[in-house]
Amino acid sequence: MAAPPAAAVAAADALPVLPPAKEIPSSFVSSFKSWWAAGEKESAAAEERLLRQLPFFRPSGSSPNAHGVVASSARVDLNTPKHYLNTLSIKSTNPSPTAPPPAVMLHGYGAGLGFYFRNYDAVAAWAGRRGTDVYALDWLGMGRSARVPFHVRARKDDIPARVAEAEAFFVDALEEWRARMGLERVTLVGHSLGAYFSVVYALRYPARVHKLILLSPAGVPRDPNGTTMPSREVTDGQVEEGEEGDHPEPATQGRVESLKDEQKSQKRQESRTRRLFTYLWEEGWSPFQVVRSSLFWGPMIVGKYSSRRFSGLTEEETRNMHDYIMNITLAKGSGEYCISHILAPGAHARMPLVDRIAALKIPVTFVYGDHDWMDPQGGTDAVENLRKAGNPHGRMYIVPHAGHHVYLDNPKVTNELMVKELDRPVE
């Protein structure tokens, strides 16, 4: 990340000092203290600590200029009272009349916009160069957005109705947000379940989407056996970082088969717990309920995950990520309860995207890590279905030294790929 200019440093010196993130809990006492202090105020502070690493972000809105952009965060109210989306805005200081549509970054299941903190610098530089904007937001019911009640009224055996209701909770909120922000068209960059909702949004509002960039998307293949459990969305381990000069690889059939062989091996090791997991999943259980129901032990559980999952970050970044994850996890359950309506046990969608995506007429890019647990065959089949439907603008890449959280595991290569695809001409 480039050093901030002198003006930015001076502005930072004038800001109130945030207390440092707490140490990752390693005992009951420290876990209890973290649990006791958790709340909206601490959640906002945890997010701010991540975003303050960016040379162009300041919470007050009077941001310093770096990369030709300024950034700030705010709540964007929706049409329903008490419904709002937490939003990071990275805006060009020199808008171009020929600028491409803004990019909107959308996180995965149970995460938040803070997870992209290693990617914002690269997309901000793109926005400054092209005279456009970048936004990131928390889905309704997740992150620091409104934790409103989530209900699906459809019968349990009416799968299409259940899926439609669950999808509408998120994509309708995204459409309200777009209208409130006054954006005509956008490029959606989504991760995992956020990538799934990005495709659903593009299918429902095709005139509003310029491109799709899907990072390890959930719910693509129709494979009834799946690859592994959706809970790995929040338990996936850190992948060893690659060396300088690594580049994304076109997804050849050989690379896809190699990745699928690795997934099959992991699946055999997890099969013992599948019966209990399936029952809990179908009953609407959420992995985050374990953390909340454990009360004082919750921060320690999150701490074990943070220490393992983010071992590639600096010590300070790991503490900040732990604090951030802990606070958004301990918040009231809401949008997380969508998962059993959209995905069946085994991580495959109840209504797979591979059977729906051919209706899209826009560029769609699939990105997987070479140690990903999402089935890359879904991406391969989706690109082929797009081609058969007359859309030649589907692409797929494999990022080396990366797992499901490809944007965190190998940010250098992923950032280069995102910028390349954002710049790709649309014929």
C-alpha positions in Angstrom: 0.0 0.0 0.0 1.4 3.4 -0.9 2.4 5.8 1.8 -0.2 8.5 2.4 0.7 12.0 1.2 1.8 14.7 3.7 -1.7 16.3 3.7 -3.2 12.9 4.7 -0.7 12.5 7.5 -1.5 16.0 8.8 -5.2 15.2 8.7 -4.7 12.0 10.5 -2.8 13.7 13.2 -5.8 16.0 13.8 -8.2 13.1 14.3 -9.3 11.8 17.6 -7.3 8.7 18.6 -9.1 5.4 18.6 -8.2 3.0 21.4 -6.3 0.0 20.0 -8.1 -3.2 19.3 -8.2 -5.6 22.3 -5.9 -8.5 22.4 -7.3 -11.7 21.0 -8.9 -13.5 24.0 -7.0 -16.6 25.2 -8.6 -17.0 28.6 -12.1 -16.9 30.1 -11.5 -13.6 31.8 -10.3 -11.9 28.6 -13.2 -13.5 26.7 -15.7 -12.2 29.2 -14.3 -8.7 29.0 -14.5 -8.7 25.2 -18.1 -10.0 25.4 -19.1 -7.4 27.9 -17.7 -4.5 25.8 -19.2 -5.7 22.5 -21.9 -3.4 21.0 -22.7 -1.0 18.2 -20.2 1.6 19.4 -17.3 -0.9 19.5 -18.5 -2.4 16.2 -18.2 1.0 14.5 -14.7 1.6 16.1 -13.5 -1.9 14.9 -14.6 -1.1 11.4 -13.0 2.3 11.5 -9.6 0.8 12.6 -9.6 -1.3 9.5 -10.6 1.5 7.2 -8.2 4.1 8.7 -5.3 2.1 7.1 -6.5 3.6 3.8 -4.8 6.9 3.0 -8.0 8.4 1.6 -10.5 7.4 4.3 -11.6 9.6 7.2 -14.9 8.9 9.1 -15.8 12.6 9.2 -16.2 12.8 5.5 -13.6 15.5 5.1 -11.2 12.9 3.7 -7.7 13.6 2.4 -7.2 13.1 -1.3 -5.1 10.1 -2.4 -5.4 8.3 -5.7 -7.7 11.2 -6.7 -10.5 9.9 -4.4 -12.0 10.6 -1.1 -13.8 8.2 1.1 -16.2 8.1 4.0 -18.8 5.8 5.6 -22.4 6.3 6.4 -25.8 4.7 6.9 -28.0 4.9 3.8 -31.7 4.7 4.8 -34.0 2.5 2.9 -37.7 2.9 2.3 -38.8 0.9 5.3 -38.3 2.7 8.7 -35.3 1.5 10.6 -33.9 -0.3 7.5 -30.5 1.0 6.4 -27.3 -0.3 4.8 -23.9 0.5 6.2 -22.0 2.0 3.2 -18.4 2.9 2.4 -18.2 5.4 -0.5 -14.9 6.0 -2.4 -15.6 8.9 -4.7 -13.5 10.4 -7.5 -12.4 14.0 -7.0 -12.3 14.5 -10.7 -15.3 12.7 -12.3 -15.0 11.9 -16.0 -18.0 12.2 -18.4 -16.8 9.0 -20.0 -16.3 7.1 -16.8 -17.4 3.5 -16.5 -20.2 2.7 -14.1 -19.2 2.6 -10.4 -18.1 -0.7 -8.8 -20.1 -2.0 -5.8 -18.3 -4.6 -3.5 -20.5 -7.1 -1.7 -19.3 -9.4 1.0 -20.1 -13.0 1.7 -22.2 -14.8 4.3 -22.0 -13.4 7.8 -19.1 -11.1 6.9 -19.0 -7.3 6.3 -17.4 -4.6 4.1 -14.3 -4.6 6.4 -13.2 -7.9 5.0 -12.1 -6.1 1.8 -9.7 -3.8 3.6 -6.7 -5.2 1.6 -8.5 -4.5 -1.7 -9.8 -1.0 -1.4 -6.5 0.7 -2.2 -6.3 -1.0 -5.6 -9.9 -0.4 -6.6 -9.6 3.2 -5.3 -6.6 3.8 -7.6 -8.8 2.4 -10.5 -11.6 4.8 -9.6 -9.2 7.8 -9.5 -7.7 6.9 -12.8 -11.0 6.3 -14.5 -12.9 9.2 -12.8 -15.6 6.9 -11.3 -16.6 5.7 -7.9 -16.4 2.6 -5.8 -18.9 1.6 -3.0 -19.0 -1.2 -0.5 -21.9 -2.1 1.7 -23.1 -4.5 4.3 -26.1 -6.6 3.2 -29.3 -6.0 5.1 -29.2 -8.0 8.3 -25.4 -8.5 8.2 -22.3 -6.6 9.1 -23.2 -3.2 10.5 -26.4 -2.8 8.5 -29.8 -2.9 10.2 -30.4 -6.2 12.0 -34.1 -6.4 11.1 -36.3 -9.6 11.6 -35.8 -12.2 8.8 -38.9 -14.4 8.1 -39.8 -16.7 5.2 -43.6 -17.4 5.1 -43.6 -19.9 2.3 -44.2 -23.6 3.2 -41.1 -25.7 3.8 -41.8 -27.9 0.8 -42.3 -25.0 -1.6 -38.7 -24.5 -2.6 -39.2 -21.9 -5.3 -41.2 -19.7 -3.0 -38.8 -20.1 -0.1 -35.8 -19.2 -2.3 -37.7 -16.2 -3.9 -38.5 -14.8 -0.5 -35.1 -15.2 0.9 -33.4 -13.7 -2.2 -35.8 -10.7 -2.2 -34.8 -9.8 1.4 -31.4 -8.9 0.1 -31.7 -7.9 -3.6 -34.7 -5.7 -3.0 -32.7 -3.8 -0.3 -29.8 -3.5 -2.8 -32.2 -2.0 -5.4 -33.5 0.5 -2.9 -30.0 1.4 -2.0 -29.1 1.9 -5.7 -32.0 4.2 -6.2 -31.2 6.2 -3.0 -27.6 6.7 -4.2 -28.8 7.8 -7.7 -26.8 5.2 -9.6 -28.0 4.2 -13.0 -25.8 1.2 -13.6 -23.1 -0.6 -11.5 -20.6 -3.3 -11.7 -21.1 -5.8 -8.9 -18.1 -7.5 -7.3 -19.4 -10.2 -4.9 -17.8 -12.8 -2.8 -19.4 -16.2 -2.1 -23.0 -15.7 -1.0 -22.6 -12.0 -2.0 -21.7 -13.3 -5.5 -24.8 -15.4 -5.5 -27.0 -12.4 -4.7 -25.1 -10.3 -7.3 -26.2 -12.8 -10.0 -29.8 -12.8 -8.6 -29.9 -9.0 -8.7 -28.6 -8.9 -12.3 -31.3 -11.4 -13.3 -34.0 -9.4 -11.6 -32.7 -5.9 -12.6 -30.7 -6.5 -15.8 -30.8 -2.9 -16.9 -28.9 -1.9 -13.8 -25.9 -4.1 -14.0 -22.9 -3.4 -16.3 -20.7 -6.4 -15.3 -20.4 -9.1 -12.7 -17.1 -10.2 -11.0 -17.8 -13.2 -8.9 -15.2 -14.2 -6.3 -15.6 -17.9 -5.2 -19.3 -17.7 -5.8 -21.7 -19.8 -3.8 -24.7 -21.7 -5.3 -23.5 -22.1 -8.8 -23.4 -25.9 -9.6 -26.3 -28.3 -9.5 -24.2 -31.2 -8.0 -26.5 -32.8 -5.4 -23.5 -34.1 -3.5 -21.9 -30.7 -3.0 -18.2 -30.4 -2.1 -18.3 -29.7 1.6 -20.2 -27.9 4.3 -21.3 -24.3 4.0 -20.0 -23.7 7.6 -16.6 -23.5 6.1 -17.5 -20.0 5.0 -16.6 -19.1 8.6 -14.1 -21.8 9.4 -11.9 -21.9 6.3 -8.2 -21.8 7.2 -5.5 -19.4 5.9 -3.8 -20.5 2.7 0.0 -19.9 2.5 0.8 -16.7 0.6 2.4 -17.0 -2.9 5.5 -15.4 -4.2 5.9 -12.1 -6.0 5.0 -12.3 -9.7 2.3 -14.9 -9.4 -0.6 -14.4 -11.8 -4.2 -15.7 -12.2 -4.4 -18.7 -14.5 -7.1 -19.3 -17.1 -9.3 -22.1 -15.7 -8.3 -25.0 -17.9 -10.2 -28.3 -17.4 -7.0 -29.8 -15.9 -6.8 -27.1 -13.2 -10.5 -27.6 -12.4 -10.1 -31.4 -12.1 -7.1 -30.9 -9.8 -9.0 -28.6 -7.5 -12.0 -31.0 -7.4 -9.7 -33.9 -6.4 -8.5 -31.9 -3.5 -12.1 -31.1 -2.4 -13.1 -34.8 -2.6 -10.3 -35.7 -0.2 -11.4 -33.0 2.3 -15.0 -34.1 1.9 -14.2 -37.7 3.0 -12.7 -36.4 6.2 -15.8 -34.4 7.1 -18.5 -37.1 6.4 -18.9 -38.3 10.0 -20.7 -35.1 11.2 -22.9 -34.7 8.1 -26.0 -36.3 9.5 -26.2 -34.0 12.6 -25.3 -31.0 10.4 -28.0 -31.8 7.9 -30.6 -31.9 10.6 -29.5 -28.6 12.1 -29.3 -27.0 8.7 -32.8 -27.9 7.7 -34.1 -26.6 11.0 -32.8 -23.1 10.2 -29.7 -23.3 12.4 -27.0 -20.7 11.9 -23.3 -21.2 12.6 -23.2 -17.8 14.3 -25.8 -19.0 16.9 -23.1 -21.2 18.4 -21.0 -18.1 19.2 -23.9 -16.1 20.6 -25.3 -19.0 22.6 -21.9 -19.6 24.2 -22.1 -16.2 25.9 -18.8 -15.3 27.6 -16.9 -17.9 25.6 -17.9 -16.4 22.3 -15.0 -14.0 21.9 -12.6 -16.9 22.6 -14.2 -19.0 19.9 -13.9 -16.1 17.4 -10.3 -15.6 18.6 -9.4 -19.1 17.6 -10.8 -18.6 14.2 -9.2 -15.2 13.7 -5.7 -16.5 14.8 -5.9 -19.4 12.3 -7.7 -17.8 9.4 -5.8 -14.5 9.3 -2.3 -15.8 10.1 -1.0 -14.1 6.9 -1.9 -10.6 8.3 0.3 -8.5 10.5 -0.3 -8.8 14.3 -2.1 -5.4 14.3 -4.3 -6.4 11.3 -5.2 -9.7 12.9 -6.2 -8.0 16.2 -8.3 -5.5 14.2 -10.0 -8.3 12.1 -10.7 -10.3 15.3 -12.3 -7.3 16.9 -14.4 -6.6 13.8 -15.5 -10.2 13.3 -16.4 -10.6 17.0 -18.6 -7.5 17.1 -20.5 -8.2 13.9 -20.9 -11.9 15.0 -22.3 -11.0 18.4 -24.9 -8.6 16.9 -28.5 -9.7 16.7 -29.2 -12.5 14.3 -30.9 -11.5 11.1 -29.9 -12.0 7.5 -27.8 -15.0 8.4 -31.0 -17.1 8.7 -31.4 -17.0 5.0 -28.8 -19.7 4.5 -30.9 -22.8 4.9 -33.6 -21.4 2.5 -31.0 -20.7 -0.3 -28.5 -23.5 0.1 -29.2 -27.1 0.9 -26.7 -29.1 3.1 -23.6 -29.6 1.1 -23.2 -26.0 -0.1 -25.2 -26.4 -3.4 -28.1 -24.0 -4.1 -31.7 -25.2 -3.9 -32.1 -23.3 -7.3 -28.6 -23.4 -8.8 -27.3 -20.4 -10.7 -25.9 -22.6 -13.5 -29.5 -23.2 -14.6 -30.4 -19.5 -14.5 -27.4 -17.6 -15.6 -27.8 -18.0 -19.3 -30.4 -15.2 -19.3 -27.6 -12.6 -18.6 -26.2 -10.6 -21.6 -23.4 -8.9 -19.7 -19.7 -9.9 -19.0 -19.5 -12.4 -16.1 -16.1 -13.3 -14.5 -15.7 -16.2 -12.2 -12.7 -16.3 -9.9 -11.6 -19.3 -7.7 -8.7 -20.0 -5.5 -6.5 -23.0 -6.3 -7.4 -24.4 -2.8 -11.0 -23.3 -2.9 -13.8 -25.4 -1.4 -16.4 -24.0 -3.9 -16.8 -26.4 -6.8 -15.2 -24.7 -9.8 -17.1 -27.0 -12.2 -20.1 -24.7 -11.6 -18.1 -21.8 -13.0 -17.0 -23.8 -16.0 -20.5 -25.0 -16.8 -21.9 -21.5 -16.3 -19.4 -19.9 -18.8 -20.4 -22.6 -21.3 -24.1 -22.0 -20.7 -23.5 -18.3 -21.3 -21.7 -19.1 -24.5 -24.5 -21.4 -25.8 -27.0 -18.6 -25.1 -25.0 -16.2 -27.3 -23.0 -14.4 -24.6 -19.3 -14.8 -25.3 -18.2 -12.6 -22.4 -18.0 -15.2 -19.7 -14.5 -15.9 -18.2 -13.1 -17.9 -15.4 -9.7 -17.7 -13.6 -7.9 -19.6 -10.9 -5.8 -17.6 -8.4 -2.7 -19.4 -7.0 -2.0 -19.7 -3.3 -5.6 -18.9 -2.4 -8.6 -20.6 -0.8 -12.3 -19.5 -0.6 -11.4 -16.0 0.7 -9.3 -15.4 -2.5 -9.3 -11.6 -2.0 -7.6 -11.9 1.4 -5.4 -15.0 0.7 -3.7 -13.5 -2.3 -4.7 -9.8 -2.5 -2.0 -8.8 -5.0 -3.1 -11.2 -7.7 -6.8 -10.8 -7.0 -6.5 -7.0 -7.0 -4.7 -7.1 -10.4 -7.4 -9.4 -11.8 -10.3 -7.2 -10.5 -8.8 -4.1 -12.0 -8.2 -5.9 -15.3 -11.9 -7.1 -15.4 -13.2 -3.7 -14.4 -11.3 -2.2 -17.3 -12.3 -4.9 -19.8 -14.2 -3.3 -22.7 -17.9 -4.2 -23.1 -18.8 -4.8 -26.7 
